Amino acid sequence: MSVIVKNLTKTYGTQNAVNNISFEAKKGEILGFLGPNGAGKTTTMKMITCFIPQTLGSINVCGFDVEKDTIQVRKRIGYLPEHNPLYLEMYVKEYLLFIAGLHKMKNKSEAVENMIERTGLTLERHKLIGSLSKGYRQRVGLAQAMLHDPEVLILDEPTSGLDPNQLIEIRNLIRDLGKEKTVVFSSHIMQEVQVLCDKVIILNNGNMVANDSIDVLQDNIIKEKQISVEFSKDVIVKKLKNCAEISSVNKLGNAKYLIKTNSKKDIRPDIFKFAVKENVVLLEMFSKSSSIEDVFQEVTK
């Protein structure tokens, strides 16, 4: 296991910013951290990266305890904080060479050149960091986090400020990194989490309210299924509702209906039989799958 968190608690005065959470993040896995503002995501990441101490519980990174082996833990972690701290008066390449020196890396120039190319900073390499756009500053932050080839990457809002093209590039980069490293990242972009993550943890008011793969969370938390149907002509809503275990039917217009059901069985065959019985043509029928956004709203509302 790359990151093992057990009974982790962080208390400020009388308030628990993080309240007794436990989880594991494995090598080759991308773990998404979700939660409303103030839920405890950033606090948890800061404890994993040794920036702040925990009040209770334990954190183990690559076999090292964050309290007893702080230096060993930091060597194995790449960290991009939510508010990306950079030396704005330094040039991009100069800054990355400085970071490489802090890590006491061999072949610093070669490593920096590779990282500049990998994060799409080739044209900006000789520019002052202070003159870069927010998106490119975020790339510099990602570059410094990955420069020393850490086993674990902790990324707090890594795609903040990126334009759509940059989003795709950085997402692909994170996906590639997730094949060989442990990646823990937080995001408010639900589609991003849906696309990238193997597992998701959702925090709310410091408590962990969900921890599993997206598919499992959707099946276990979202009980109500939705089916969209379109007939060749309007049907009687009451008859449609009575043809199966249907909780509600909403007419969308033009012989289109949104059907909701809590039944565990597939009710589509019943809807097909209804169409035959009513002598109408079933033009379209498909299940509307729930999203991670639906799960998020359900467990944090």
Backbone bond lengths (Angstrom), bond angles and torsions (degrees), N, CA, C in turn:
res aa  C-N    CA-C-N  psi(-1)  N-CA   C-N-CA  omega(-1)  CA-C   N-CA-C  phi
1 M - - - 1.460 - - 1.534 110.37 -
2 S 1.320 117.46 137.78 1.457 120.11 -179.85 1.521 112.18 -86.61
3 V 1.332 117.27 -42.71 1.463 121.30 179.32 1.528 108.35 -132.39
4 I 1.323 116.42 122.23 1.464 121.77 177.65 1.524 108.40 -125.34
5 V 1.313 116.27 118.83 1.465 122.85 179.97 1.525 108.53 -114.64
6 K 1.333 116.60 127.78 1.455 120.75 -178.80 1.525 110.51 -129.46
7 N 1.327 115.52 124.78 1.474 123.17 173.64 1.525 112.54 48.77
8 L 1.318 115.87 44.89 1.465 121.73 -174.83 1.528 111.15 -77.93
9 T 1.328 115.07 128.67 1.461 121.47 179.36 1.528 109.50 -136.90
10 K 1.326 115.42 137.40 1.458 121.03 173.05 1.516 108.35 -129.35
11 T 1.338 115.79 120.62 1.458 121.37 -176.61 1.519 110.79 -115.22
12 Y 1.323 115.74 132.51 1.460 122.63 171.89 1.526 107.00 -115.65
13 G 1.316 116.51 106.00 1.465 119.70 -176.43 1.517 110.11 66.73
14 T 1.312 115.65 -115.32 1.474 120.09 178.96 1.527 112.05 -104.86
15 Q 1.333 116.53 2.05 1.466 119.81 -176.38 1.522 111.20 -104.52
16 N 1.321 115.64 132.15 1.461 121.48 174.29 1.527 109.28 -88.68
17 A 1.330 116.70 105.63 1.459 120.44 176.37 1.520 110.05 -70.60
18 V 1.342 116.08 -33.99 1.467 122.87 173.19 1.522 106.24 -133.05
19 N 1.322 116.26 130.29 1.458 120.11 -169.73 1.528 112.75 -122.46
20 N 1.342 116.29 92.77 1.464 122.44 168.66 1.533 112.72 56.01
21 I 1.324 117.62 56.11 1.467 120.54 -179.98 1.531 110.19 -103.21
22 S 1.319 115.61 149.35 1.469 122.57 178.56 1.526 108.95 -138.09
23 F 1.332 116.48 136.92 1.472 120.45 175.62 1.518 109.54 -165.38
24 E 1.317 115.69 167.49 1.461 122.57 177.09 1.523 109.14 -129.69
25 A 1.317 116.50 142.08 1.459 122.52 173.67 1.520 107.54 -124.47
26 K 1.323 116.34 120.64 1.462 121.11 -172.60 1.527 111.85 -98.11
27 K 1.318 114.69 161.34 1.462 120.68 174.64 1.518 109.68 -63.36
28 G 1.321 116.34 139.01 1.456 120.23 -178.14 1.512 113.30 79.29
29 E 1.339 116.70 18.98 1.459 121.52 -175.98 1.525 109.94 -130.02
30 I 1.320 115.88 139.28 1.459 121.26 174.90 1.520 107.28 -106.98
31 L 1.325 115.20 117.74 1.460 121.80 -177.70 1.523 109.20 -107.68
32 G 1.320 116.55 122.46 1.449 121.49 -179.66 1.512 111.50 -95.33
33 F 1.337 116.23 135.89 1.455 123.13 176.94 1.525 108.34 -106.86
34 L 1.317 116.68 119.75 1.448 121.25 179.37 1.522 110.22 -123.38
35 G 1.318 115.60 158.49 1.456 120.36 176.65 1.507 110.60 160.48
36 P 1.321 117.62 155.57 1.471 120.53 175.60 1.523 110.42 -62.80
37 N 1.311 116.22 166.99 1.465 119.79 174.97 1.520 109.99 -58.04
38 G 1.332 116.46 134.15 1.457 121.08 -179.74 1.514 114.11 82.02
39 A 1.349 117.04 12.79 1.464 120.16 -176.97 1.527 112.79 -77.59
40 G 1.353 117.28 -21.42 1.463 120.76 -179.80 1.513 114.47 116.06
41 K 1.331 117.68 7.02 1.465 121.33 -177.71 1.528 111.54 -63.69
42 T 1.326 116.02 -54.86 1.462 120.49 -177.58 1.521 111.29 -64.26
43 T 1.326 117.45 -38.44 1.470 121.38 178.10 1.524 110.49 -60.37
44 T 1.332 116.53 -42.65 1.468 120.69 178.63 1.523 110.88 -63.10
45 M 1.322 116.62 -43.57 1.461 120.48 179.94 1.523 110.97 -64.21
46 K 1.316 117.11 -38.41 1.466 120.04 179.29 1.522 111.69 -66.67
47 M 1.315 117.63 -33.15 1.467 120.34 176.93 1.521 110.95 -71.04
48 I 1.333 117.21 -40.03 1.469 120.52 178.88 1.520 110.70 -62.82
49 T 1.331 116.62 -36.32 1.470 121.25 -176.37 1.517 113.34 -91.15
50 C 1.340 117.66 8.53 1.472 123.30 175.26 1.517 113.83 72.57
51 F 1.321 118.77 15.66 1.459 120.49 178.98 1.519 111.74 -77.29
52 I 1.331 116.37 -33.78 1.455 120.00 174.72 1.530 108.08 -135.19
53 P 1.335 118.51 148.64 1.465 120.54 -179.38 1.522 111.20 -82.58
54 Q 1.311 116.29 151.22 1.461 120.43 174.24 1.526 110.25 -79.63
55 T 1.318 116.46 157.12 1.472 121.26 175.35 1.520 109.99 -83.54
56 L 1.318 116.04 -44.43 1.468 122.86 178.43 1.517 109.02 -141.83
57 G 1.335 115.29 162.41 1.456 120.33 176.79 1.517 112.98 92.17
58 S 1.332 115.20 -178.32 1.477 120.59 -176.84 1.519 110.34 -135.35
59 I 1.349 114.32 151.10 1.468 122.15 175.45 1.521 107.35 -132.59
60 N 1.322 116.26 126.85 1.456 122.17 179.36 1.521 108.70 -121.03
61 V 1.322 116.94 124.51 1.460 122.55 -179.86 1.520 109.35 -120.05
62 C 1.322 116.30 114.23 1.471 121.91 179.11 1.530 111.91 54.26
63 G 1.322 116.69 35.94 1.453 120.97 177.64 1.513 115.01 89.95
64 F 1.334 117.98 1.55 1.470 121.53 -177.80 1.530 109.98 -116.63
65 D 1.326 115.37 138.45 1.454 122.10 178.32 1.527 109.76 -81.10
66 V 1.331 117.92 133.52 1.465 120.39 -174.96 1.521 112.79 -68.28
67 E 1.320 117.69 -21.68 1.467 120.21 178.40 1.526 112.13 -86.25
68 K 1.331 116.75 -37.37 1.465 120.95 -174.67 1.521 113.07 -92.34
69 D 1.336 117.43 -29.21 1.471 121.06 -174.28 1.522 110.38 -127.30
70 T 1.317 116.32 54.67 1.464 121.44 -173.89 1.527 112.46 -57.20
71 I 1.318 117.07 -45.24 1.479 120.43 -177.59 1.520 110.74 -63.45
72 Q 1.333 117.31 -43.67 1.458 121.09 -179.66 1.530 111.02 -63.94
73 V 1.325 116.12 -37.94 1.466 119.92 178.47 1.518 110.20 -64.94
74 R 1.337 116.96 -46.39 1.465 120.72 -176.98 1.530 111.83 -64.70
75 K 1.317 117.07 -30.86 1.463 120.23 177.56 1.531 111.68 -64.10
76 R 1.309 115.04 -28.19 1.473 120.54 -173.21 1.520 113.83 -100.19
77 I 1.330 115.92 2.91 1.463 120.17 -177.71 1.526 110.51 -119.17
78 G 1.333 114.83 137.59 1.459 121.36 167.31 1.518 107.20 -109.47
79 Y 1.331 116.60 130.94 1.459 119.95 -171.02 1.522 111.17 -129.48
80 L 1.326 115.72 125.97 1.455 121.67 171.33 1.520 107.59 -114.42
81 P 1.348 118.56 104.85 1.469 121.13 -178.91 1.524 111.64 -68.39
82 E 1.324 115.18 166.06 1.469 120.76 179.31 1.523 110.54 -61.19
83 H 1.331 117.12 -46.54 1.460 121.34 176.02 1.527 107.34 -99.94
84 N 1.312 114.90 99.53 1.455 123.87 -170.12 1.537 111.47 -62.48
85 P 1.342 119.02 106.25 1.472 120.72 -178.25 1.535 111.05 -85.03
86 L 1.302 116.94 117.07 1.461 121.82 -178.53 1.532 109.77 -131.69
87 Y 1.322 115.67 155.77 1.457 120.80 173.40 1.528 107.73 -86.80
88 L 1.313 116.52 98.18 1.458 121.23 -171.08 1.526 113.12 -66.49
89 E 1.330 117.47 -21.84 1.463 120.37 -178.09 1.532 112.26 -86.27
90 M 1.337 117.37 -0.92 1.466 120.93 179.72 1.532 109.99 -99.18
91 Y 1.334 114.93 154.66 1.455 120.07 174.41 1.535 109.04 -80.30
92 V 1.336 116.13 157.45 1.470 120.82 -174.81 1.525 111.10 -57.03
93 K 1.314 117.24 -53.55 1.461 120.13 -178.15 1.524 111.06 -65.28
94 E 1.329 116.42 -40.37 1.461 121.21 178.81 1.533 110.31 -59.38
95 Y 1.315 115.87 -44.15 1.468 120.72 -179.20 1.524 111.07 -63.53
96 L 1.326 117.14 -44.85 1.460 120.20 -178.58 1.528 111.56 -67.43
97 L 1.343 116.92 -34.14 1.471 119.70 174.51 1.533 110.41 -65.82
98 F 1.329 116.09 -36.79 1.465 121.16 176.83 1.531 110.44 -62.88
99 I 1.334 116.45 -44.71 1.468 121.19 178.25 1.520 110.68 -63.30
100 A 1.327 116.92 -41.69 1.465 120.90 178.26 1.530 110.57 -61.24
101 G 1.332 116.46 -37.29 1.459 120.39 177.42 1.519 111.98 -65.67
102 L 1.336 117.01 -39.18 1.461 120.31 177.84 1.525 111.60 -61.36
103 H 1.323 115.60 -35.23 1.464 120.44 178.64 1.538 112.45 -83.44
104 K 1.342 116.00 -1.62 1.467 121.69 -179.63 1.528 111.28 55.09
105 M 1.319 114.53 46.70 1.465 120.41 -177.81 1.523 111.15 -80.93
106 K 1.300 115.48 147.69 1.457 121.60 171.80 1.533 108.01 -88.12
107 N 1.310 117.02 154.52 1.467 121.85 -179.62 1.537 110.83 52.76
108 K 1.327 115.68 50.98 1.460 120.83 -175.49 1.529 112.81 -58.12
109 S 1.310 116.55 -46.11 1.466 120.23 -176.58 1.521 111.53 -61.30
110 E 1.323 116.24 -43.19 1.464 120.44 179.90 1.525 111.19 -64.42
111 A 1.338 116.20 -43.34 1.466 120.60 -179.89 1.527 111.08 -63.64
112 V 1.334 116.69 -40.78 1.459 121.28 179.96 1.519 110.67 -66.38
113 E 1.318 117.41 -43.07 1.464 120.96 179.52 1.533 110.28 -61.40
114 N 1.322 116.79 -42.78 1.468 120.50 179.62 1.525 111.41 -63.22
115 M 1.325 115.31 -41.01 1.465 119.07 -178.30 1.528 111.53 -71.83
116 I 1.316 117.26 -35.37 1.463 120.95 176.56 1.525 110.15 -61.02
117 E 1.319 115.81 -43.90 1.470 119.99 178.81 1.531 111.09 -67.72
118 R 1.317 116.02 -40.63 1.468 120.67 -175.44 1.523 112.04 -66.95
119 T 1.318 117.53 -33.21 1.462 121.19 -178.04 1.534 112.70 -99.24
120 G 1.328 117.27 9.10 1.463 120.64 174.63 1.506 114.80 71.25
121 L 1.339 116.88 36.64 1.465 121.53 -177.57 1.530 112.77 -108.87
122 T 1.324 116.74 14.87 1.465 120.39 -173.50 1.529 111.92 -57.27
123 L 1.313 117.81 -46.56 1.467 121.01 -177.21 1.527 112.46 -74.34
124 E 1.334 117.04 -17.64 1.467 121.55 -177.50 1.528 112.73 -102.26
125 R 1.302 118.29 3.45 1.465 121.85 -170.73 1.528 113.49 -60.02
126 H 1.326 117.15 -31.09 1.468 120.26 -177.30 1.536 111.65 -104.82
127 K 1.326 117.29 17.55 1.460 120.90 178.91 1.520 110.64 -97.96
128 L 1.332 115.45 153.51 1.452 120.15 172.98 1.533 109.43 -68.36
129 I 1.321 116.19 136.73 1.463 119.63 179.79 1.527 110.47 -59.43
130 G 1.333 116.53 -35.86 1.461 120.65 179.86 1.516 113.77 -63.80
131 S 1.335 117.99 -19.04 1.467 121.17 -179.20 1.527 112.58 -93.00
132 L 1.342 116.91 -3.80 1.462 120.63 -176.30 1.522 111.56 -83.04
133 S 1.322 115.37 154.83 1.458 120.56 173.68 1.526 109.37 -70.28
134 K 1.326 116.37 167.41 1.462 120.59 -179.17 1.525 111.06 -60.26
135 G 1.339 116.13 -38.66 1.461 119.87 179.90 1.512 112.84 -62.37
136 Y 1.337 116.08 -42.85 1.466 119.35 -179.89 1.531 111.54 -73.48
137 R 1.321 117.01 -31.89 1.470 118.49 174.10 1.529 110.02 -63.17
138 Q 1.327 115.59 -36.73 1.465 119.44 178.02 1.521 110.28 -64.81
139 R 1.311 116.94 -36.19 1.473 120.66 176.96 1.526 110.77 -64.99
140 V 1.339 115.95 -39.29 1.469 119.46 177.83 1.529 109.35 -62.81
141 G 1.337 116.24 -41.39 1.459 120.28 177.24 1.521 112.31 -61.49
142 L 1.320 116.72 -41.32 1.465 120.51 176.81 1.529 110.65 -64.70
143 A 1.325 115.90 -40.21 1.463 120.17 -179.92 1.522 111.35 -61.39
144 Q 1.352 117.54 -44.37 1.461 119.30 -179.88 1.523 111.58 -67.90
145 A 1.344 117.14 -31.05 1.464 120.18 179.62 1.529 111.52 -69.66
146 M 1.332 116.14 -32.73 1.465 120.21 -175.23 1.521 113.65 -97.56
147 L 1.332 116.63 -9.26 1.456 121.74 -168.93 1.531 113.34 -56.52
148 H 1.326 118.01 -42.43 1.468 120.69 -175.12 1.533 112.64 -89.53
149 D 1.336 115.77 15.30 1.465 122.16 176.42 1.533 111.75 54.57
150 P 1.343 117.13 58.14 1.466 120.31 -177.21 1.526 111.81 -73.08
151 E 1.320 116.13 158.14 1.461 121.05 177.33 1.518 111.46 -78.52
152 V 1.331 116.19 -26.82 1.463 121.76 -177.37 1.524 109.14 -126.54
153 L 1.335 116.37 133.00 1.462 121.53 176.13 1.524 109.29 -115.19
154 I 1.324 116.46 125.60 1.455 122.65 176.77 1.528 106.70 -112.99
155 L 1.315 116.64 111.71 1.458 121.54 -173.63 1.524 109.79 -121.64
156 D 1.323 116.17 114.65 1.459 122.02 -178.54 1.532 108.56 -100.00
157 E 1.312 117.02 107.12 1.469 123.43 -176.75 1.536 111.05 54.85
158 P 1.342 118.36 58.04 1.470 120.34 -173.53 1.517 114.84 -68.39
159 T 1.327 118.61 -21.86 1.467 119.85 -177.05 1.527 112.40 -103.00
160 S 1.326 116.62 13.96 1.459 120.07 179.31 1.530 110.73 -63.06
161 G 1.319 116.51 128.35 1.457 121.27 175.73 1.512 115.37 85.76
162 L 1.330 118.56 2.78 1.464 120.99 -178.77 1.523 110.68 -87.91
163 D 1.339 116.06 144.99 1.459 119.24 175.75 1.535 109.03 -79.79
164 P 1.348 119.17 169.61 1.473 120.89 -175.08 1.524 114.60 -54.17
165 N 1.332 117.95 -40.32 1.463 119.72 179.35 1.524 111.48 -68.07
166 Q 1.330 116.12 -41.23 1.463 120.10 177.96 1.522 110.85 -65.59
167 L 1.343 116.38 -36.28 1.464 120.74 177.63 1.512 111.14 -56.19
168 I 1.326 115.95 -47.38 1.460 120.46 -178.23 1.521 110.50 -62.65
169 E 1.326 117.17 -43.52 1.467 121.07 -178.81 1.531 111.39 -63.62
170 I 1.343 117.08 -45.88 1.459 120.23 -177.59 1.528 110.70 -70.56
171 R 1.330 116.97 -36.46 1.466 119.23 176.05 1.521 110.89 -61.51
172 N 1.323 116.20 -43.13 1.470 119.41 177.80 1.514 111.26 -62.81
173 L 1.334 116.14 -37.98 1.464 120.88 178.46 1.523 110.18 -64.48
174 I 1.331 117.42 -45.28 1.463 121.12 178.93 1.517 110.70 -63.22
175 R 1.337 116.17 -40.10 1.465 119.81 178.93 1.535 110.97 -62.47
176 D 1.331 116.84 -42.02 1.468 120.27 177.99 1.531 111.04 -65.03
177 L 1.329 116.45 -41.86 1.461 120.29 179.53 1.525 110.80 -63.90
178 G 1.324 116.42 -33.84 1.455 120.89 -178.80 1.512 114.05 -66.35
179 K 1.327 117.47 -15.94 1.463 120.37 179.32 1.529 111.84 -75.63
180 E 1.333 116.62 -24.62 1.461 119.60 -174.00 1.526 114.00 -123.83
181 K 1.343 116.02 -9.72 1.463 119.95 -178.61 1.525 109.91 -128.11
182 T 1.328 114.40 175.25 1.459 120.27 169.99 1.522 107.28 -96.50
183 V 1.327 116.27 123.14 1.462 121.04 -178.26 1.524 108.74 -119.64
184 V 1.341 115.26 123.90 1.460 121.82 173.77 1.519 106.56 -119.10
185 F 1.331 117.51 120.68 1.456 117.99 179.37 1.518 111.25 -141.72
186 S 1.320 114.79 150.46 1.457 120.75 177.67 1.519 108.44 -108.96
187 S 1.326 114.72 152.00 1.457 119.73 179.74 1.513 109.25 -160.90
188 H 1.329 115.78 150.35 1.458 120.99 172.07 1.526 110.50 -99.87
189 I 1.340 116.16 0.25 1.463 120.55 -179.96 1.522 108.07 -93.25
190 M 1.330 116.33 103.25 1.457 121.18 -173.61 1.528 113.01 -62.94
191 Q 1.348 116.27 -38.84 1.456 119.28 -179.85 1.525 111.19 -62.65
192 E 1.318 115.35 -34.44 1.462 121.08 179.17 1.525 110.56 -64.09
193 V 1.321 115.56 -45.69 1.466 120.71 178.55 1.520 110.31 -63.31
194 Q 1.341 117.00 -42.37 1.461 121.99 -178.84 1.531 110.47 -60.27
195 V 1.323 116.26 -39.71 1.467 121.13 -176.24 1.525 112.27 -77.07
196 L 1.340 116.97 -39.19 1.461 120.41 -168.59 1.529 115.85 -94.26
197 C 1.331 117.14 -33.90 1.465 119.24 -163.12 1.523 114.82 -86.89
198 D 1.329 114.80 141.03 1.461 121.34 170.82 1.524 110.00 -82.95
199 K 1.325 115.73 -36.96 1.461 122.01 178.45 1.525 109.33 -137.12
200 V 1.325 115.10 158.06 1.463 120.92 179.83 1.520 109.58 -133.05
201 I 1.321 115.11 136.16 1.461 121.59 170.26 1.521 107.46 -114.90
202 I 1.325 116.28 129.70 1.460 120.74 177.77 1.525 108.57 -114.50
203 L 1.334 115.61 123.86 1.461 121.90 177.22 1.522 109.51 -105.61
204 N 1.325 115.78 146.63 1.454 121.30 176.33 1.522 108.39 -147.62
205 N 1.325 115.70 118.44 1.472 121.11 -177.35 1.530 112.30 54.27
206 G 1.331 116.40 38.65 1.458 121.45 177.36 1.512 114.88 84.00
207 N 1.333 117.01 -7.89 1.465 120.94 -179.09 1.527 110.67 -102.28
208 M 1.327 115.69 145.62 1.454 120.10 176.76 1.525 108.62 -86.54
209 V 1.343 116.10 114.75 1.463 120.57 -175.50 1.519 112.36 -105.23
210 A 1.336 117.94 -6.61 1.463 121.38 176.38 1.525 108.78 -159.23
211 N 1.336 115.83 142.58 1.458 121.13 178.60 1.522 108.84 -159.07
212 D 1.327 116.91 95.25 1.462 120.17 179.90 1.521 109.06 -174.95
213 S 1.328 116.44 -177.54 1.455 120.25 174.73 1.523 108.84 -70.29
214 I 1.318 116.46 157.18 1.467 120.55 -177.50 1.525 110.83 -62.11
215 D 1.334 117.24 -41.87 1.467 120.64 -179.19 1.528 111.15 -60.26
216 V 1.327 116.18 -44.96 1.466 120.18 -178.66 1.525 110.44 -66.10
217 L 1.335 116.89 -42.03 1.458 120.18 179.32 1.522 110.93 -62.37
218 Q 1.330 117.34 -40.72 1.456 120.49 179.98 1.529 110.83 -64.29
219 D 1.330 116.59 -40.45 1.464 120.12 -178.86 1.521 112.00 -71.17
220 N 1.339 116.64 -38.79 1.466 120.40 -173.07 1.528 113.82 -85.84
221 I 1.329 117.14 -29.53 1.461 119.92 -173.91 1.529 111.91 -99.22
222 I 1.321 116.22 -40.05 1.462 119.41 179.22 1.524 108.52 -90.44
223 K 1.318 115.75 97.52 1.457 120.86 -176.30 1.525 112.40 -80.13
224 E 1.324 116.46 -32.55 1.461 120.48 -175.23 1.524 110.79 -85.05
225 K 1.324 115.82 126.11 1.461 121.29 178.24 1.524 109.69 -100.50
226 Q 1.325 115.52 149.96 1.462 120.48 -179.90 1.519 110.39 -121.53
227 I 1.315 115.83 137.15 1.460 122.06 179.31 1.517 108.41 -129.40
228 S 1.306 116.30 127.58 1.457 121.66 177.40 1.527 108.83 -99.26
229 V 1.336 116.33 130.07 1.470 120.28 -179.87 1.522 109.63 -131.37
230 E 1.316 115.14 152.12 1.464 121.68 174.04 1.519 108.39 -137.08
231 F 1.320 115.52 125.86 1.461 121.66 178.22 1.529 109.49 -103.78
232 S 1.319 116.19 172.41 1.468 120.98 179.18 1.525 111.54 -75.26
233 K 1.340 116.36 -19.36 1.454 120.81 176.39 1.527 108.59 -155.11
234 D 1.304 115.85 167.40 1.463 120.00 -179.37 1.530 111.07 -61.98
235 V 1.337 115.14 147.58 1.460 121.37 176.46 1.532 108.46 -122.46
236 I 1.314 116.01 166.90 1.461 120.64 177.65 1.530 108.39 -78.55
237 V 1.328 115.80 118.71 1.468 121.40 -174.34 1.521 111.66 -57.95
238 K 1.338 117.09 -41.20 1.469 120.67 -178.37 1.520 111.58 -61.41
239 K 1.343 116.99 -40.78 1.461 120.85 178.25 1.529 110.55 -66.07
240 L 1.334 116.13 -42.30 1.464 120.35 179.23 1.524 110.55 -61.13
241 K 1.316 116.29 -43.00 1.460 120.37 -179.08 1.516 112.26 -64.61
242 N 1.341 117.01 -32.08 1.465 121.05 -177.33 1.526 113.79 -85.62
243 C 1.330 117.10 -2.03 1.469 118.58 -175.77 1.525 112.94 -80.07
244 A 1.339 117.01 -12.54 1.470 120.49 -178.84 1.530 108.37 -160.12
245 E 1.335 115.93 -173.11 1.466 120.64 177.72 1.533 108.43 -80.33
246 I 1.329 114.83 80.41 1.460 122.34 -175.87 1.519 109.04 -113.17
247 S 1.320 116.93 130.24 1.465 120.65 -179.00 1.520 112.06 -87.32
248 S 1.329 116.91 -32.75 1.464 119.46 178.53 1.519 110.82 -159.65
249 V 1.348 114.93 153.88 1.466 122.02 175.76 1.521 108.09 -131.48
250 N 1.325 116.51 123.70 1.463 121.74 177.14 1.524 109.76 -114.34
251 K 1.324 115.39 124.30 1.458 118.63 178.33 1.522 109.93 -79.17
252 L 1.329 115.90 128.04 1.460 120.88 -178.47 1.518 112.08 -99.23
253 G 1.342 116.39 -7.18 1.458 120.14 -179.05 1.502 112.30 105.78
254 N 1.348 117.09 151.84 1.464 122.78 177.35 1.526 112.49 54.49
255 A 1.344 115.14 47.73 1.468 122.32 177.43 1.535 112.37 61.56
256 K 1.333 116.08 24.52 1.457 121.21 176.83 1.526 109.55 -106.67
257 Y 1.350 116.46 141.00 1.458 120.91 -175.50 1.533 109.89 -139.91
258 L 1.330 114.33 144.60 1.453 120.23 173.07 1.526 107.97 -108.31
259 I 1.316 115.38 117.44 1.467 121.88 -176.11 1.517 108.93 -105.46
260 K 1.330 116.41 133.54 1.454 121.84 177.18 1.517 109.73 -117.35
261 T 1.338 115.73 138.31 1.462 120.51 -178.46 1.521 110.93 -144.59
262 N 1.317 115.28 146.59 1.465 121.49 173.66 1.526 111.52 -102.94
263 S 1.313 116.39 4.73 1.463 121.05 -177.63 1.522 111.13 -69.54
264 K 1.320 116.36 141.65 1.460 120.85 177.72 1.529 111.65 -79.25
265 K 1.345 115.83 -21.44 1.464 118.46 -179.29 1.527 110.23 -86.38
266 D 1.317 115.98 161.17 1.461 122.39 178.36 1.529 108.39 -78.24
267 I 1.331 117.00 116.23 1.470 120.43 -176.76 1.530 112.53 -92.91
268 R 1.322 118.38 1.76 1.462 120.09 -178.29 1.528 113.44 -61.69
269 P 1.357 119.33 -38.53 1.474 117.93 175.50 1.534 112.77 -59.73
270 D 1.331 116.79 -35.64 1.469 119.94 178.07 1.526 111.44 -65.87
271 I 1.334 115.85 -37.59 1.465 119.90 178.70 1.527 109.98 -67.62
272 F 1.318 116.54 -37.68 1.470 120.82 177.66 1.535 110.51 -63.65
273 K 1.335 116.37 -43.36 1.467 120.73 178.46 1.531 110.48 -63.62
274 F 1.335 116.49 -37.35 1.463 121.14 177.14 1.527 110.28 -60.10
275 A 1.330 117.26 -44.14 1.467 121.02 -179.71 1.520 111.17 -62.03
276 V 1.328 116.24 -41.44 1.470 120.66 178.60 1.527 110.12 -63.36
277 K 1.329 116.14 -45.54 1.463 121.48 -178.12 1.526 111.54 -63.38
278 E 1.347 116.33 -38.09 1.461 120.58 -177.92 1.527 112.45 -87.44
279 N 1.331 115.80 1.42 1.465 121.88 177.87 1.538 112.05 57.93
280 V 1.342 114.95 44.89 1.467 121.05 174.30 1.531 108.49 -122.47
281 V 1.310 114.66 152.20 1.463 119.63 179.43 1.529 109.15 -87.50
282 L 1.325 116.16 131.15 1.464 121.24 176.46 1.527 107.44 -87.25
283 L 1.318 116.26 103.75 1.469 121.04 -175.15 1.522 112.77 -79.39
284 E 1.343 115.35 -34.80 1.468 118.57 -175.74 1.522 109.31 -156.43
285 M 1.338 116.13 141.73 1.459 121.17 174.60 1.519 108.54 -155.31
286 F 1.316 116.06 124.68 1.464 119.38 177.43 1.517 110.47 -151.53
287 S 1.322 115.37 148.71 1.457 121.25 177.97 1.516 109.35 -81.38
288 K 1.314 116.83 133.92 1.465 122.02 176.59 1.522 107.44 -92.74
289 S 1.324 115.96 107.91 1.457 120.39 -176.32 1.521 110.35 -73.30
290 S 1.329 115.42 146.59 1.460 120.44 176.86 1.529 109.61 -75.66
291 S 1.309 116.13 159.67 1.462 121.70 -178.21 1.518 109.72 -117.97
292 I 1.323 116.15 171.32 1.462 120.74 176.40 1.530 109.72 -64.31
293 E 1.340 117.11 -26.05 1.459 120.36 176.16 1.525 110.66 -65.52
294 D 1.340 116.75 -39.32 1.473 120.43 176.51 1.526 110.55 -61.96
295 V 1.336 115.76 -43.92 1.464 120.83 178.69 1.525 110.37 -61.85
296 F 1.338 115.94 -45.35 1.471 121.10 -178.94 1.525 110.76 -59.13
297 Q 1.315 116.51 -46.09 1.455 120.25 -178.81 1.534 110.68 -65.61
298 E 1.315 116.26 -37.51 1.468 119.45 -177.60 1.526 112.62 -66.44
299 V 1.347 117.13 -40.33 1.467 119.40 -174.21 1.529 113.89 -90.82
300 T 1.355 117.16 -11.19 1.461 118.40 -178.78 1.516 113.69 -113.66
301 K 1.324 117.79 -4.56 1.470 118.93 -176.57 1.518 110.47 -72.63
